[in-house]
């Protein structure tokens, strides 16, 4: 039996002389890792594209204040070459523009994350610590968490990627036995390159190189040189050659830089950015110490020349041996564990309220009203969401019909509470729609100061100046907008119109806004309530939005006497029938004042009258006790003005 087995093995060996025994298993392992990477980053891409929707980050919702501006042309490009970190900053600004399309932005971030993962894998290969190569997915998972929180750190992660690429290049060039002079020369060249490209990202490069030289090449002098370069390279290149400030020379793009600290006041994920930078050197530190400990353990071990007589292995050892020898099992288990960790990380870090706010603001800006109303169902009580919902309801012609289907608060209609005083991003489009152009311009100017020359702000400022007839100012904004990637077409079209028709007399949208524009100033924010809405109607009685917002203001504050006085304006505004909430308010007014309400131009709706009768019957069944009747009334009447009129919050000041 033993002879036959020996002959069989010899025949197999002869038939495949050029194929080592382990070559097939290595090939299968490589294919398994490749397919694992493909599946992980395909899921990564789909999550960013379909769930996070990176165009929301491009839009910013007035929350992301550090999103970069990018313009075409040499005049924009050349200044980035004049300081350390400029090349990475320019490249990041260009790639960030692709966030305008969610699929393109997701592709950019996925490629960046894959390259970071690849760099970590190359570092593990260079240090012969491949058994923990699954750690290469940690940084991409942390990036997913950052984007789940709708924050922007793309420039910082590009600096990190640059440092990792140059560190891997250093390990590659010095992997074979190399002289000290060659290693130092390679390090100095890559140090200058890394610092110029990525500024503060150079510190990560230097630390990784120092760890590599100390623990894996055992050259402590070169490691010390790498650490000393922390101070020398930024001082010489940053301060003496490029003349940047000492703060920028030593900290630009790092998590503790002043730019990051300023932005961190609005976010809570800066710790993740620190982990992104600290993890690569920390892994090298631990693996290096572990290798030193192992070598010492083996060096003190005394060989006894005796073989163990025990051939029996316990069950856990046999299971592990079987698992370790099965490429397919390791692949499936590793993939499932990886997806579970990534899924758990994004699940527990998600913020649905923030996501809804970004979506609603994006849809409001682009006037995608049905999508806005669908998304707003997630968090309808948020002040900014409620504000956008009322605007959407007006534009779809349902404000007087469906307003109380949604949670309402008098302060949310126009964000008139003092605590919303600085929320300029959320209100400038409502000002434009209503015709309060001066206040829209003031809000946009504040946004320009706080958020920079974002294309959306430039577009609205150009529009405001065209409405006011400030052609020269409008051309300045349009000229700046014509240098952008995705708004240039709109800007060039208006520049052409201004050449042929300086007054834009043939532009219906501009002419409409001019016809409703309020001529008098409203310098005080709190005036954008009843008085301003009345002024708008005086200027143009056909300003339907001003009328509906005024009526909504009266309903929300339960000023029913004033509300009834304004119903007479409806026929002149072209209303074919009385909106449901208006009729409900009229019935309440008639019931409380014991005065008939003349609605001669509109036929009463019998269904509305039946509902108030049913409402009154339930309330009386509870002895007129509002709190006792709340549960029964909320079941069928929570979307009516009858219900709101009883359970509404207190009136706001006029």
C-alpha positions as CSV (number, residue, x, y, z in Angstrom):
1,X,0.0,0.0,0.0
2,X,2.8,2.4,0.8
3,X,4.6,1.5,-2.4
4,X,1.6,2.3,-4.6
5,X,1.2,5.7,-2.8
6,X,4.8,6.5,-3.3
7,X,4.7,5.6,-7.0
8,X,1.5,7.7,-7.5
9,X,3.1,10.7,-5.9
10,X,6.2,10.3,-8.0
11,X,4.1,10.2,-11.2
12,X,2.3,13.4,-10.2
13,X,5.6,15.1,-9.5
14,X,7.0,14.1,-12.8
15,X,4.0,15.1,-14.8
16,X,4.1,18.7,-13.2
17,X,7.8,19.5,-12.8
18,X,7.5,23.3,-13.2
19,X,4.5,23.9,-10.9
20,X,5.5,24.0,-7.2
21,X,3.1,22.5,-4.7
22,X,2.1,25.9,-3.2
23,X,1.7,27.8,-6.3
24,X,-1.9,26.8,-6.9
25,X,-2.9,27.7,-3.3
26,X,-1.2,31.1,-3.5
27,X,-3.0,31.8,-6.8
28,X,-6.4,30.9,-5.2
29,X,-5.6,33.1,-2.2
30,X,-4.8,36.0,-4.4
31,X,-8.0,35.6,-6.4
32,X,-10.0,35.3,-3.2
33,X,-8.5,38.5,-1.9
34,X,-9.2,40.3,-5.2
35,X,-12.8,39.2,-5.3
36,X,-13.1,40.2,-1.6
37,X,-11.8,43.7,-2.5
38,X,-14.1,43.9,-5.5
39,X,-17.2,43.0,-3.5
40,X,-16.4,45.3,-0.6
41,X,-15.6,48.4,-2.7
42,X,-18.6,47.7,-5.0
43,X,-20.8,47.8,-1.9
44,X,-18.8,50.8,-0.7
45,X,-19.6,52.6,-4.0
46,X,-23.3,51.7,-4.0
47,X,-23.7,52.9,-0.4
48,X,-22.2,56.3,-1.2
49,X,-24.1,56.6,-4.5
50,X,-27.5,55.4,-3.5
51,X,-27.8,56.1,0.2
52,X,-25.4,58.9,1.2
53,X,-26.0,60.7,-2.2
54,X,-22.8,62.8,-2.4
55,X,-24.5,65.6,-4.4
56,X,-26.0,66.5,-1.0
57,X,-22.5,67.1,0.4
58,X,-21.7,69.2,-2.7
59,X,-24.8,71.3,-2.0
60,X,-23.9,71.6,1.7
61,X,-27.3,72.7,3.0
62,X,-25.6,75.7,4.7
63,X,-24.0,73.2,7.1
64,X,-20.8,72.3,5.3
65,X,-18.7,75.4,5.4
66,X,-15.3,74.1,4.2
67,X,-16.3,72.7,0.8
68,X,-13.7,74.1,-1.7
69,X,-14.4,76.4,-4.7
70,X,-13.0,75.3,-8.1
71,X,-12.8,77.5,-11.2
72,X,-11.4,76.8,-14.7
73,X,-8.3,78.7,-16.0
74,X,-4.7,79.4,-15.2
75,X,-5.5,82.3,-13.0
76,X,-7.1,79.9,-10.5
77,X,-4.6,77.1,-10.9
78,X,-1.2,79.0,-10.6
79,X,-1.6,80.3,-7.0
80,X,-1.9,76.7,-5.8
81,X,1.7,76.1,-6.9
82,X,3.1,78.8,-4.7
83,X,2.8,77.1,-1.3
84,X,3.1,73.6,0.3
85,X,0.0,71.6,0.0
86,X,-1.3,73.6,-2.9
87,X,-1.1,70.7,-5.5
88,X,-3.2,68.4,-3.3
89,X,-5.6,71.2,-2.5
90,X,-6.1,72.0,-6.2
91,X,-6.6,68.3,-7.1
92,X,-9.0,67.9,-4.2
93,X,-11.0,70.9,-5.2
94,X,-11.3,69.6,-8.8
95,X,-12.3,66.0,-7.7
96,X,-14.8,67.4,-5.2
97,X,-16.6,69.1,-8.0
98,X,-17.5,65.7,-9.3
99,X,-19.7,65.4,-6.1
100,X,-22.2,67.4,-8.2
101,X,-23.2,64.1,-9.7
102,X,-23.7,61.5,-7.0
103,X,-22.4,58.6,-9.1
104,X,-19.2,60.4,-10.0
105,X,-18.5,61.6,-6.5
106,X,-19.1,58.1,-5.2
107,X,-16.6,56.8,-7.8
108,X,-14.0,59.3,-6.7
109,X,-14.3,58.5,-3.0
110,X,-14.3,54.8,-3.7
111,X,-11.1,55.0,-5.7
112,X,-9.5,57.1,-3.0
113,X,-10.5,54.5,-0.4
114,X,-9.3,51.6,-2.5
115,X,-5.9,53.3,-2.9
116,X,-5.6,53.9,0.8
117,X,-6.4,50.2,1.4
118,X,-3.8,49.2,-1.2
119,X,-1.2,51.3,0.5
120,X,-1.9,49.7,3.9
121,X,-1.6,46.3,2.2
122,X,1.7,47.2,0.6
123,X,3.0,48.4,4.0
124,X,2.1,45.0,5.5
125,X,3.8,43.2,2.7
126,X,7.0,45.3,3.2
127,X,7.0,44.5,6.9
128,X,6.1,40.8,6.4
129,X,2.9,41.0,8.5
130,X,0.4,39.7,6.0
131,X,-1.5,37.7,8.6
132,X,-3.3,40.9,9.6
133,X,-3.8,42.3,6.2
134,X,-7.6,42.5,6.8
135,X,-6.7,45.7,8.7
136,X,-6.5,47.4,5.3
137,X,-10.3,47.8,5.3
138,X,-10.3,49.8,8.6
139,X,-9.5,53.2,7.0
140,X,-12.2,52.8,4.2
141,X,-14.8,51.9,6.9
142,X,-13.8,55.0,8.9
143,X,-14.2,57.0,5.7
144,X,-17.7,55.6,5.3
145,X,-18.5,56.8,8.8
146,X,-17.3,60.3,8.0
147,X,-19.6,60.5,4.9
148,X,-22.5,59.0,6.8
149,X,-22.3,62.0,9.1
150,X,-22.4,64.4,6.0
151,X,-19.0,66.0,6.7
152,X,-16.3,67.0,4.2
153,X,-12.7,66.0,4.9
154,X,-11.7,65.1,1.4
155,X,-8.7,67.4,1.3
156,X,-7.4,65.9,4.5
157,X,-7.8,62.4,3.3
158,X,-6.1,63.3,0.0
159,X,-3.1,64.5,2.0
160,X,-3.2,61.2,3.9
161,X,-3.3,59.2,0.7
162,X,-0.3,61.2,-0.7
163,X,1.7,60.4,2.4
164,X,0.9,56.7,2.3
165,X,1.8,56.5,-1.4
166,X,5.2,58.1,-0.8
167,X,5.8,56.0,2.3
168,X,5.1,52.8,0.3
169,X,7.4,54.1,-2.4
170,X,10.2,54.6,0.2
171,X,9.7,51.0,1.5
172,X,9.8,49.7,-2.1
173,X,13.0,51.5,-3.0
174,X,14.8,50.5,0.2
175,X,13.4,47.0,0.6
176,X,16.5,45.3,-0.8
177,X,19.8,45.7,1.0
178,X,20.7,49.3,0.4
179,X,23.4,51.5,1.6
180,X,22.8,54.1,4.2
181,X,23.6,56.9,1.7
182,X,20.9,55.6,-0.7
183,X,18.3,55.3,1.9
184,X,18.9,58.8,3.2
185,X,18.9,60.2,-0.4
186,X,15.6,58.5,-1.2
187,X,14.1,59.7,2.1
188,X,15.2,63.4,1.5
189,X,13.9,63.4,-2.1
190,X,10.5,61.9,-1.0
191,X,10.3,64.2,2.0
192,X,10.6,67.3,-0.1
193,X,8.1,65.9,-2.6
194,X,5.6,64.9,0.0
195,X,5.8,68.1,1.9
196,X,5.3,70.2,-1.2
197,X,2.4,68.1,-2.4
198,X,0.6,67.5,0.9
199,X,2.0,69.9,3.5
200,X,1.1,68.5,6.9
201,X,0.6,65.1,5.4
202,X,4.4,64.9,5.4
203,X,4.4,64.2,9.1
204,X,2.5,60.9,8.5
205,X,5.1,60.0,5.9
206,X,8.0,60.7,8.2
207,X,6.5,58.7,11.1
208,X,5.8,55.7,9.0
209,X,9.4,55.8,7.6
210,X,10.8,56.2,11.1
211,X,8.8,53.1,12.4
212,X,9.8,51.1,9.3
213,X,13.5,51.9,9.8
214,X,13.6,51.3,13.5
215,X,11.6,48.1,13.8
216,X,12.0,46.3,10.5
217,X,15.3,47.6,9.0
218,X,16.9,48.0,12.5
219,X,18.7,51.2,11.5
220,X,18.0,53.5,14.4
221,X,20.2,56.3,13.0
222,X,18.1,56.7,9.9
223,X,14.9,56.4,12.1
224,X,16.2,59.3,14.2
225,X,16.9,61.3,11.0
226,X,13.2,60.7,9.9
227,X,12.0,62.0,13.2
228,X,14.3,65.1,13.1
229,X,12.9,65.9,9.6
230,X,9.6,66.8,11.5
231,X,11.2,70.1,12.4
232,X,13.7,70.7,9.6
233,X,11.6,70.1,6.4
234,X,8.7,72.4,7.4
235,X,11.0,75.1,8.7
236,X,13.2,75.2,5.6
237,X,10.6,74.6,2.9
238,X,7.6,76.2,4.6
239,X,9.0,79.2,6.5
240,X,12.2,80.0,4.7
241,X,11.5,79.2,1.0
242,X,7.7,79.5,0.6
243,X,7.2,82.1,3.3
244,X,4.0,80.6,4.8
245,X,3.0,81.2,8.4
246,X,4.5,78.9,11.0
247,X,1.1,77.5,11.8
248,X,0.4,76.5,8.2
249,X,4.0,75.3,7.7
250,X,3.7,72.7,10.5
251,X,0.0,71.8,10.6
252,X,-1.8,72.4,7.3
253,X,-4.2,69.5,6.5
254,X,-3.6,67.8,9.9
255,X,-6.5,67.1,12.2
256,X,-5.3,69.7,14.7
257,X,-4.8,72.5,12.2
258,X,-6.7,75.7,12.7
259,X,-8.9,75.1,9.6
260,X,-9.9,71.7,11.0
261,X,-10.5,73.1,14.5
262,X,-12.7,75.8,13.1
263,X,-14.8,73.4,11.1
264,X,-14.9,70.9,14.0
265,X,-17.0,73.4,15.9
266,X,-19.9,72.2,13.6
267,X,-19.1,68.5,13.6
268,X,-18.5,65.7,16.1
269,X,-16.3,63.3,14.1
270,X,-12.9,64.8,14.3
271,X,-11.8,61.8,16.4
272,X,-12.2,59.7,13.3
273,X,-9.9,61.9,11.4
274,X,-7.3,61.5,14.1
275,X,-7.6,57.7,13.9
276,X,-7.1,57.9,10.1
277,X,-3.8,59.5,10.6
278,X,-2.7,57.6,13.7
279,X,-3.6,54.1,12.6
280,X,-0.8,53.4,10.0
281,X,2.1,54.2,12.3
282,X,0.3,52.5,15.3
283,X,0.0,49.3,13.3
284,X,3.7,49.5,12.4
285,X,4.6,50.1,16.0
286,X,2.6,47.1,17.3
287,X,3.8,44.7,14.6
288,X,7.4,45.9,15.1
289,X,7.3,45.3,18.8
290,X,5.7,41.9,18.3
291,X,8.4,40.8,15.9
292,X,11.1,41.9,18.4
293,X,9.4,40.0,21.2
294,X,9.1,36.9,19.0
295,X,12.8,37.0,18.1
296,X,13.8,37.2,21.7
297,X,11.5,34.3,22.6
298,X,13.0,32.1,19.9
299,X,16.6,33.1,20.7
300,X,16.3,32.0,24.4
301,X,14.6,28.7,23.5
302,X,16.9,25.7,23.9
303,X,16.6,23.0,21.3
304,X,16.3,19.6,23.0
305,X,16.5,17.6,19.7
306,X,13.6,15.5,20.8
307,X,10.3,15.1,18.9
308,X,7.1,15.3,20.7
309,X,5.6,11.9,21.2
310,X,2.1,13.3,21.2
311,X,0.5,13.3,17.8
312,X,-2.9,14.0,19.2
313,X,-4.3,17.5,18.8
314,X,-7.3,18.9,20.6
315,X,-10.5,19.7,18.7
316,X,-10.0,23.5,18.5
317,X,-6.6,23.0,17.0
318,X,-7.9,20.6,14.4
319,X,-10.8,23.0,13.5
320,X,-8.3,25.9,13.2
321,X,-6.0,23.8,11.1
322,X,-8.9,22.9,8.8
323,X,-10.0,26.5,8.6
324,X,-6.5,27.8,7.9
325,X,-6.1,25.3,5.0
326,X,-9.4,26.1,3.3
327,X,-9.1,29.1,1.1
328,X,-12.8,29.2,0.3
329,X,-13.9,29.0,3.9
330,X,-11.5,31.8,4.9
331,X,-12.7,33.9,1.9
332,X,-16.4,33.5,2.8
333,X,-15.9,34.0,6.5
334,X,-13.7,37.0,6.0
335,X,-16.1,38.6,3.5
336,X,-19.1,38.1,5.8
337,X,-17.2,39.5,8.8
338,X,-16.0,42.5,6.8
339,X,-19.5,43.4,5.5
340,X,-20.9,42.9,9.0
341,X,-18.3,45.3,10.6
342,X,-18.8,47.9,7.8
343,X,-22.6,47.6,8.0
344,X,-22.6,47.9,11.8
345,X,-20.3,50.9,11.6
346,X,-22.5,52.9,9.2
347,X,-25.7,51.7,10.9
348,X,-24.7,53.0,14.3
349,X,-23.2,56.2,13.0
350,X,-26.1,57.2,10.7
351,X,-28.0,60.4,11.4
352,X,-31.4,60.3,9.7
353,X,-32.4,63.7,10.9
354,X,-29.3,65.3,9.3
355,X,-29.7,63.2,6.2
356,X,-33.3,64.4,5.8
357,X,-32.3,68.0,6.3
358,X,-29.7,67.7,3.6
359,X,-32.1,66.1,1.2
360,X,-34.9,68.6,1.9
361,X,-32.6,71.5,1.5
362,X,-31.3,70.1,-1.8
363,X,-34.7,69.5,-3.2
364,X,-35.9,73.0,-2.1
365,X,-33.0,74.7,-3.8
366,X,-33.6,72.8,-7.0
367,X,-37.4,73.2,-6.7
368,X,-38.1,69.4,-6.7
369,X,-41.2,69.7,-4.7
370,X,-42.7,66.2,-4.8
371,X,-39.3,64.7,-3.8
372,X,-39.1,67.3,-1.0
373,X,-42.4,66.3,0.5
374,X,-41.6,62.6,0.3
375,X,-38.3,63.1,2.1
376,X,-39.7,65.4,4.7
377,X,-41.9,62.6,6.1
378,X,-38.8,61.2,7.9
379,X,-38.4,64.2,10.3
380,X,-41.4,66.6,9.7
381,X,-40.9,68.3,13.1
382,X,-37.5,69.8,12.3
383,X,-37.8,73.6,12.0
384,X,-36.0,73.8,8.7
385,X,-37.9,70.8,7.3
386,X,-41.2,72.3,8.3
387,X,-40.2,75.6,6.7
388,X,-39.3,73.9,3.4
389,X,-42.5,71.9,3.5
390,X,-44.7,75.0,3.6
391,X,-42.8,76.4,0.7
392,X,-43.2,73.2,-1.3
393,X,-46.9,73.0,-0.5
394,X,-47.4,76.5,-1.8
395,X,-45.6,75.7,-5.1
396,X,-47.7,72.6,-5.7
397,X,-50.9,74.5,-4.9
398,X,-51.7,72.6,-1.6
399,X,-50.8,75.1,1.2
400,X,-54.4,75.9,1.9
401,X,-55.4,72.2,1.7
402,X,-52.7,70.1,3.3
403,X,-50.9,72.5,5.5
404,X,-52.1,70.9,8.7
405,X,-51.4,67.5,7.5
406,X,-47.9,68.4,8.7
407,X,-46.7,69.5,12.1
408,X,-46.9,73.3,12.3
409,X,-45.5,76.1,14.4
410,X,-46.0,79.8,13.8
411,X,-42.2,80.4,13.9
412,X,-41.4,77.8,11.3
413,X,-43.4,79.5,8.4
414,X,-40.8,82.2,8.0
415,X,-38.2,81.1,10.6
416,X,-39.1,84.2,12.5
417,X,-37.9,83.2,15.9
418,X,-34.7,85.1,17.0
419,X,-32.8,81.8,17.4
420,X,-33.1,81.4,13.6
421,X,-31.7,84.9,12.9
422,X,-28.4,83.7,11.4
423,X,-29.9,80.9,9.3
424,X,-29.5,82.9,6.0
425,X,-29.0,79.8,3.8
426,X,-32.5,78.5,4.5
427,X,-34.4,81.8,3.9
428,X,-32.9,83.6,0.9
429,X,-35.0,81.6,-1.7
430,X,-38.2,82.3,0.2
431,X,-37.4,86.0,0.2
432,X,-36.9,85.8,-3.6
433,X,-40.1,83.9,-4.1
434,X,-42.1,86.5,-2.0
435,X,-40.4,89.5,-3.6
436,X,-38.4,90.8,-0.6
437,X,-35.3,91.1,-2.8
438,X,-33.3,93.4,-0.6
439,X,-33.5,90.9,2.3
440,X,-32.6,88.1,-0.1
441,X,-29.5,90.0,-1.1
442,X,-28.5,90.6,2.5
443,X,-28.9,86.9,3.3
444,X,-26.9,85.9,0.2
445,X,-24.1,88.3,1.1
446,X,-23.9,86.8,4.6
447,X,-23.7,83.3,3.0
448,X,-21.0,84.5,0.6
449,X,-19.0,85.7,3.6
450,X,-19.5,82.5,5.6
451,X,-19.4,79.8,2.9
452,X,-17.3,81.4,0.2
453,X,-18.1,82.0,-3.5
454,X,-20.0,78.8,-4.0
455,X,-21.7,78.6,-7.4
456,X,-25.2,78.4,-5.9
457,X,-24.6,81.7,-4.0
458,X,-23.1,83.4,-7.0
459,X,-26.1,82.3,-9.2
460,X,-28.6,83.8,-6.7
461,X,-26.6,87.0,-6.3
462,X,-26.4,87.5,-10.1
463,X,-30.2,86.9,-10.2
464,X,-30.8,89.5,-7.5
465,X,-28.8,92.1,-9.3
466,X,-30.5,91.5,-12.6
467,X,-33.9,91.9,-10.9
468,X,-32.7,95.2,-9.4
469,X,-31.3,96.4,-12.7
470,X,-27.7,96.4,-11.4
471,X,-26.3,95.2,-14.7
472,X,-22.6,95.8,-13.9
473,X,-22.8,93.9,-10.6
474,X,-24.7,91.1,-12.2
475,X,-22.0,90.8,-14.9
476,X,-19.3,90.4,-12.2
477,X,-21.2,87.5,-10.6
478,X,-22.0,86.0,-14.0
479,X,-18.4,86.3,-15.0
480,X,-17.2,84.4,-11.9
481,X,-19.9,81.8,-12.4
482,X,-18.9,81.3,-16.1
483,X,-15.5,79.9,-14.8
484,X,-17.2,77.1,-12.9
485,X,-17.7,73.6,-14.3
486,X,-21.4,73.1,-14.0
487,X,-23.0,76.5,-13.9
488,X,-21.1,78.2,-16.7
489,X,-23.8,77.4,-19.3
490,X,-26.5,79.3,-17.2
491,X,-24.1,82.2,-16.7
492,X,-23.1,82.5,-20.3
493,X,-26.7,82.4,-21.4
494,X,-27.5,85.4,-19.2
495,X,-24.4,87.2,-20.3
496,X,-25.5,86.9,-23.9
497,X,-29.0,88.1,-23.0
498,X,-27.6,91.1,-21.3
499,X,-25.7,92.1,-24.4
500,X,-28.8,91.9,-26.6
501,X,-31.4,92.9,-24.1
502,X,-29.8,94.9,-21.2
503,X,-33.2,95.3,-19.4
504,X,-34.1,91.6,-19.8
505,X,-37.5,92.7,-20.9
506,X,-38.1,89.3,-22.6
507,X,-37.2,87.2,-19.6
508,X,-40.6,86.2,-17.9
509,X,-39.0,85.1,-14.6
510,X,-37.1,88.3,-14.1
511,X,-40.1,90.4,-15.1
512,X,-42.3,88.5,-12.6
513,X,-39.9,89.1,-9.8
514,X,-39.6,92.7,-10.7
515,X,-43.4,93.1,-10.6
516,X,-43.6,91.7,-7.1
517,X,-40.4,93.2,-5.7
518,X,-40.9,95.2,-2.6
519,X,-39.4,98.7,-3.1
520,X,-39.2,99.7,0.6
521,X,-36.5,98.4,2.8
522,X,-37.0,95.9,5.5
523,X,-33.7,96.1,7.5
524,X,-35.0,94.4,10.6
525,X,-35.4,90.7,10.3
526,X,-38.4,90.5,12.6
527,X,-40.4,92.6,10.2
528,X,-40.8,89.7,7.8
529,X,-44.1,88.8,9.2
530,X,-47.6,90.4,8.9
531,X,-46.4,93.9,8.1
532,X,-44.0,92.9,5.3
533,X,-46.5,90.5,3.7
534,X,-49.1,93.4,3.7
535,X,-46.6,95.7,2.0
536,X,-46.0,93.0,-0.6
537,X,-49.8,92.8,-1.3
538,X,-50.0,96.6,-1.5
539,X,-47.2,96.6,-4.1
540,X,-48.8,93.9,-6.2
541,X,-52.3,92.6,-5.2
542,X,-51.6,89.6,-7.6
543,X,-48.7,88.4,-5.4
544,X,-50.3,85.1,-4.7
545,X,-47.5,83.7,-2.5
546,X,-47.6,86.8,-0.3
547,X,-51.3,86.3,0.1
548,X,-51.1,82.6,1.0
549,X,-48.3,83.2,3.4
550,X,-50.2,86.0,5.0
551,X,-53.3,83.7,5.4
552,X,-51.1,80.9,6.7
553,X,-49.6,83.4,9.2
554,X,-53.1,84.3,10.4
555,X,-54.2,80.7,10.7
556,X,-51.0,79.6,12.6
557,X,-51.5,82.5,15.1
558,X,-55.3,82.1,15.2
559,X,-55.9,85.7,14.0
560,X,-59.2,84.7,12.6
561,X,-60.7,88.2,12.4
562,X,-57.9,89.4,10.2
563,X,-58.1,86.2,8.2
564,X,-61.8,86.7,7.4
565,X,-61.1,90.2,6.3
566,X,-58.7,89.0,3.7
567,X,-60.9,86.3,2.2
568,X,-62.5,89.0,0.0
569,X,-59.2,89.2,-2.0
570,X,-59.4,85.6,-3.2
571,X,-61.7,86.1,-6.3
572,X,-59.3,88.8,-7.6
573,X,-56.4,86.3,-7.3
574,X,-58.2,83.7,-9.4
575,X,-59.1,81.1,-6.8
576,X,-61.8,78.8,-8.3
577,X,-62.8,77.4,-4.9
578,X,-62.2,77.9,-1.3
579,X,-59.3,75.9,0.1
580,X,-60.3,73.4,2.8
581,X,-58.4,75.0,5.7
582,X,-59.8,78.4,4.8
583,X,-63.3,77.0,5.0
584,X,-62.5,75.3,8.3
585,X,-61.3,78.6,9.7
586,X,-64.4,80.4,8.5
587,X,-66.7,77.9,10.2
588,X,-64.7,78.3,13.5
589,X,-64.9,82.0,13.2
590,X,-68.7,81.9,12.6
591,X,-69.2,79.5,15.5
592,X,-67.2,81.6,18.0
593,X,-68.3,85.1,16.9
594,X,-71.9,84.1,16.2
595,X,-71.6,86.1,13.0
596,X,-72.2,84.7,9.5
597,X,-69.3,84.7,7.1
598,X,-70.2,85.8,3.5
599,X,-68.7,83.4,1.0
600,X,-70.9,84.3,-1.8
601,X,-68.3,83.6,-4.5
602,X,-67.7,80.1,-3.2
603,X,-70.0,77.2,-2.6
604,X,-69.7,75.6,0.9
605,X,-68.3,72.1,1.1
606,X,-70.8,69.8,2.9
607,X,-68.0,67.5,3.9
608,X,-66.2,70.2,5.8
609,X,-69.4,71.1,7.7
610,X,-70.0,67.4,8.6
611,X,-66.4,67.2,9.9
612,X,-66.8,70.2,12.3
613,X,-70.1,68.7,13.5
614,X,-68.4,65.4,14.2
615,X,-65.5,67.2,15.8
616,X,-67.8,69.2,18.1
617,X,-69.8,66.0,19.0
618,X,-66.6,64.2,20.2
619,X,-65.4,67.2,22.2
620,X,-68.8,67.6,23.9
621,X,-68.8,63.8,24.7
622,X,-65.8,64.6,26.9
623,X,-67.5,67.5,28.6
624,X,-65.5,70.0,26.6
625,X,-62.3,68.9,28.2
626,X,-59.6,69.3,25.5
627,X,-57.1,67.1,27.1
628,X,-59.5,64.3,27.7
629,X,-60.7,64.4,24.1
630,X,-57.2,64.6,22.6
631,X,-56.7,61.0,21.8
632,X,-60.2,60.6,20.1
633,X,-59.8,63.8,18.1
634,X,-56.3,63.1,17.0
635,X,-57.4,59.8,15.3
636,X,-59.5,61.5,12.6
637,X,-59.0,65.2,12.8
638,X,-55.3,65.8,13.4
639,X,-55.0,67.1,9.8
640,X,-57.6,69.7,10.2
641,X,-57.6,73.3,11.3
642,X,-60.3,72.4,13.9
643,X,-57.7,70.3,15.7
644,X,-54.8,72.8,15.3
645,X,-57.0,75.7,16.5
646,X,-57.5,74.0,19.9
647,X,-54.1,72.4,20.4
648,X,-51.9,75.0,18.7
649,X,-48.9,76.5,20.4
650,X,-49.1,80.0,21.8
651,X,-49.2,83.0,19.5
652,X,-46.0,84.7,18.5
653,X,-45.5,88.4,18.7
654,X,-46.3,90.5,15.7
